[in-house]
Amino acid sequence: MGVSLKDVAQRAGVSTKTVSNVVNNYPHISPAMRERVQRAIDELGYRPNLTARHLRKGRTGIITLAVPELGNPYFADLAGAIIDAAAQHDHTVLLDHTAGLRDKEILVSQGFRSHVIDGLILSPIQLENEDLLARSEGPPMVLLGEREYTAPYDQIAIDNVAAARTAVRHLLDLGRRRIAFLGARNESARLPAHLRLRGWREEIKVAGGTPQESLVVATEGYDRPDGAKAMAELLARGERPDAVFAYNDVVALGAMRVLTERGLRVPEDIAVVGFDDIEEGRYGAVSLSTVAPDKAAIARLAVECLIERIAKGDSGAAPVPRRILPGYTLMIRESSVGRTGSASPPPTGDPSGPDQPRTPH
């Protein structure tokens, strides 16, 4: 038999109600009483029955996180951060994989597991605004990712245009002028790829240049083979850039592999900047400069928003939806500045060595 609330109350010499108030962090408990009860809890090894607590409130204590690619290091990192954040609120996370397919995203968003979960955190790829507007039932939901929606749901997303501009500005500051963009897409203009491409164009124009559309390469997906294929295609066109800004880190890593195979040096011949700050990028033969979204903040804000909606009893759409923009940092490493940071030094006042953060937001 496990230790019960009554056992703790007897050890502390108080009522079970007092123990319950301490366990549930009720504010109007004196420090001496709280310490007394906590000592009894520690001595007996009492653990609250979270399942019973949630059921008393008509909840399950489970939230779903639905992402498009569990194999993508970014989503793996984000999932871990969300699991940690949810645990701080005594919630368990059920992972779901949509493969970025619209039908699966619609199914998840419509709450097909609503009888076993309290809420949903969804990172959509193909889901359209009308799909969300047509959502008639389901638990509270928070959206992740940079695709822009006007539907009434809280959304946590970094500013893709500003982040892309920061990356391109770094390359321009290094004296690079033929900056390629790998990872364009032909779908909806609300996709993150379009927003990052927009940032690429805007920053080049601000610097007084003209975006060279011949240096933009579309990809079918966002994995290493897509980056390799895009880089090979660009070189086959005879369009050799002096820098590459890739949609994400794995696309950048695929591109760097092709550059190595062709005898081109990174960054001496072609500088490379990615997006996402995955661990793999930090430990390659040439460490990858990248835009690092604040994943911990994204996870914390998503969970807090969802728990708030659950506590208020919000069902389905949010009464007053919010769009929250966590920060990001440009991590400057060897793929843009070289091993010593001397290949193409950053402007005065910027970090000069590899693996240095720049421009926090």
N, C-alpha and C positions, 0 to 999 in steps of 0.2 A: 504494500500500500504506500502511496506517495504521501508526502507531507501536505496537510490541509491547512486552510485558513484558520480553522479552529485550533489546530496544533500550535500555530504561531501565536495566536491570541493567548492561549494558556501559558506558553513560555514567557511572553512579554507581560502577562498579567493585565491584559486589556480586553476590550470587546472585539468580536470579529469585525464589527463595523469600523472600528479604528484601524485595524489592520488593512481592511479594504481601502480606506481613505488614503493610507500611506502608499499602498501598492498602486493605486490609481492617481497618485501624485496630487491629492486634494490639497489646495493651498492653505487652508486654515487649520494647520496642524503645527503645534509648537515644535521647535527644533529638538528639544529634549525628548518629546514623545516620539518624533520621527526617528531619532537615533536609537531609542529603546526598541522600537518595533523592527527597525532595520537590523539591529544586532541579533534579534531572535530569528529573523529571516535568514541571515547569514549562517547562524549556528545550526539551524535545521536544514539548510539547503532548499528552502521553499522556492518553487517556481510557479508563477501564475498560470492558470489554465486559460491560455489565450483563446482557444476554440470556444470554450464556454462563455468567455467574456464577449466575443464577437456575436455569438448566437443570441445572447441576451439582448443585444442591440439590433437583432434582425439582420446580421451581416455574416459573411464567411471569413473575413480576414484575408481574402485572396484578391489580388489584382492581376490583370493580364498585361503583359508587354508583348506587342506584336511588331516584329521588325521584318524587313524584306530579305536580309541575308545574314543568317547566323554565322556563316563562314567568313564574313567580312570582318577583319580585325577591329574596325571602328565600332560596328554594332556589338561585337563581343565585349569590347571595353565598356561601351555604354550600358549594356545589359548588366554587367557586373556592378557598375556604379548605381544603377537603379535598384538592383537587389539589395545592396547595402543601404541605400536611402530608405527603401520600404521597410527594412528591418528596424530602423529607428522609430517607425510608427507601428510596430508589431504586425506588419503585413507580410505575407508570403507572395512571391511573384511567380506566376505561371507564364512560361515563354511560349509564344506562338510564332510560326514562320509563314509569311505570306508569299515569299518568292517574288515580291513586287508585282503580283498579278492582281488586276483590278477586281476580278470575281472574288478572290480570296479576301482582299481588303474590304470589299463590300460586306461579305459574310461576317468578318470579324467585327466591323464597325456596327453592324446591325444587332450585335449582342447575342450571337447564337449560343454563348456560354453564360448568359446573364443570370441563370439560376445558380451558378456556382461562384461567381465573382462579384466583387463590390464595385469595380471600376476598370477602365481600360486606358492604357497608354499605347497609342498607335503611331508608328512611323510610316506614313503612306508614300507610295511612289506613283501609282497610276490612278488612285482615287480622285475623282473629279468633284468639283464644288457641288454640282447637282446631286451627287451621291450622298453627300453629307446633309444637304438640305432636305433630302427625301427620308432621312433617318427618322423614323417615327417612334422607336422604342429603343431600349437598351440602357445600360448603366451610365453613370457619368464618364466622360471621355476627355482625354487631353491628347493633343496632336503634337508630334515631334517632327523635326525636319524643316528644311527651308522652303519647301514648296508653299506658295502663298494661297490661303483660302479666305473667303469672306463668310463662311458658315459660322454659326454661333457656338464655337468650341474654343477653349483655351488652347493656345499654341505656344510652344517653346522653340525658338529658332534663333540662331545667330544671324547677323546682318551679312548675307552672302556677298552683296555688292561691295560693301565696305571692306570685307575681309579680302576679297579678290584684289581690290585696288591696293591694299596694303602690300600684298605679295608682289604685284606688278611694279609698284613704286620702288620696292627693294631692288628689283632687277634693273629698273631704269637708273636708280642711284648708283648701281655698279657699272654703269656705262653700256649696258646691253640695250640694243635698239630693235633687233629682229626677234621679238618674243612670240613664240608659238603658244597656242592654246590647244591642249589635247583633251577631248572629252565632251565636245559639243553634242547636242541632241536635236532632233527634229520635231519633238513633241511639243506639248503646251509650253508657252512662254513663262509659266509659273514654276517650272522645274528648276532645281538648284543649278543645273548646268547652264541654263540661260542667264540666271542671275550672276553667276561667276564670269560668264563670257561678257555680260554687260559691264561688270567691274573692270575686266581686261580692256575693253574698248574705252571706257570712260577715263581711265588713268592714262592711257596712251595719248588720248586727246588733250587731257589737262597738261601733259608734258610737252605739248606742241607737236606731237607726231600724228600720223595717220594710221589707224589700225589696218594691218595688212591681212585681209581676209584669206589670202592664200596660205597663211600660216595657221589657220583654224582647221582642225581635223575632228570630224564627228566619229563617235564610237558606238558600237552596238551595246556594249555593257561598260562596266567600270572595274574591270579586273586586270591583272598583270598581262594576260594575252592581248587585251584590248589596247593597253598602253604600248605594248611592243608592236602591234600591228599598225597603230596610228603613227608611231615614230618612223617605222619602216616606210609607210606610205608617204610621209612628208619628205623624207630623204629621196625617195624614188621620184618625186615630182621635181627634184632639183632645187627644192626650197629649203636650203639649210639655214636654220635659225642660229642665233647666238645664245638663246635662252629658251626654256620651256616652262610654262606654268600649266600644271596638270590638274585635272578635275579633282583627283584625290591621290593619296600616297601610293596605292597599288598600281594605278595607271602610271604614275611617275616612275615606280620601280621597274615596270615593264619597259618603259621608254629608255631608262638608263641601261638596261641589259642590252638593248639593240645598239645604243651608242658605243658601249664597250666592244661589242662584236665588230662594229665598223671601224674600230681604231680611233674613235673620237673620245677626247678626255673630258671628264666632268670634274670641275667646272671650267677648266682652262679653255676648252673649245665651245662647250655649250653648258651653261648653268641651268640647274633644274630646281624648281620649287613645287612641292605637293600641297596636299590639304588633308587634314585629319590627325596628324601626329600619332601614327600607329607605332608600336614598339619596334617592329621590324625595320622601320626607316632609320631608327637611331643606331642600329648595329651592323649596317652593311659595310662593305669595303669603303664606300663613300657615304657618310651619314647624310640624311636627306633634310634639307631645309623645308619647312612646312608651316602652314597655318594650323595652329593648335586650338580647336574649340575647347572651351572650359567644360569638359564632360561631367565633372563632379557637380558643377553648378546646374547644368542641363538636367541631370538626374534628380538633384535635390529639388529644383523648382517644379519639375514635372510631378514628382511624388507629392510635394506639398500642395500643389494646385488640386490634384486629384483627391487627396485626403480631405481637403477643405470642402470640395463639392460633395463628397460622400457624407461628411459630417452634417452638412446643411440639408442633406436629403435631396439634392438636385438630381433630377432624373432626365437623362438624355441631354438636350442642349443646355448650355450655360446661360443663365439669365443675363449676365453682363460678361461676355467673353473678353479674354485678355490675350494680347500678343506680347510675350515677354522675350527680351533679347539678352541672353547671357553673353559674356565676353569671349574674347579670343586673343591669342598672342601669336606673333610671327616668330617661330623658332629658327634662328639663323645657324646653319650648320655647313658642312664641307661641300655639299653639292652646289652651293652658290658662292661661297667665299674661299673655298680651299681649306686645306688642313691647318694652315696657320692663320687664315683670315687675310692673307696678303695678296691673293691672286687678283682680286678686284676690291679694294677696301671700301667699306661703307662710308657714307658721308660723315663729317665731323659730328661727334656727339652720339653716334650709334655704336653698339657693341662691335668689336672688331674680331672676336674669336668665334670659333664654331660653337654650336649648341647654346647660343645666347638668345634670350627672349628680346623681342623688340615690338614696340607699339601695342601695349596691352589695351584692351577695350572692355 
